[in-house]
Amino acid sequence: QVQLVESGPGLVKPSETLFLTCAVSGVSVTTTQYYWSWIRQSPGKGLEWMGAIGYQENTYFSPRFRGRTFLSREASTNHITLRLSSVTPEDTAVYYCVAGPGPYGPDSHWLDALQGRPRGPGTQVTVSA
């Protein structure tokens, strides 16, 4: 059974780069079974799909985050990493990694496909000076 646990710094300053990791257990991050997605939920807002990385390390990004988001995976430690640059207070959210199918086109299709899929407990990120 796949399990995911996110971790991050908790607090970052505006304009800094946020690094989050997702520790995966129960399956290798190189499996062809899953695409590894990151989603987030900001206060008072719905879930947002940010991006995903596939088994061939191909990446997909929401237009909203393309250009300042980078995804990678590390097979030796079985981790997925998210890098989000130039953060602002609007990036304050709970960030989740999710194991699910893919790839899709529109963000809404990714979110629909990720419902009920294995997901970590989330990590709170606050962007504040």
HUZI-V428020 format. One record per backbone hydrogen bond with DSSP energy under -1.0 kcal/mol. NH is the residue of the N-H (numbers start at 1). CO is the residue of the C=O. Records with the same first field share a line. If there is no record, write none. Layout:
BEGIN
NH: CO ; CO
END
This chain:
BEGIN
3: 25
5: 23
7: 21
11: 9
12: 126
15: 87
16: 13
18: 84
20: 82
21: 7
22: 80
23: 5
24: 78
25: 3
31: 28
35: 100
36: 53
37: 98
38: 51
39: 96
40: 48
41: 94
45: 42
48: 40
50: 38
51: 38
52: 60
53: 36
54: 58
57: 54
60: 52
62: 50
65: 62
66: 62
68: 65
70: 83
72: 81
74: 79
78: 74
79: 74
80: 22
81: 72
82: 20
83: 70
84: 18
85: 68
87: 16
91: 88
92: 89
93: 125
94: 41
95: 123
96: 39
98: 37
99: 118
100: 35
110: 106
111: 107
112: 108
113: 109
114: 110
117: 114
120: 97
123: 95
125: 93
126: 10
128: 12
END
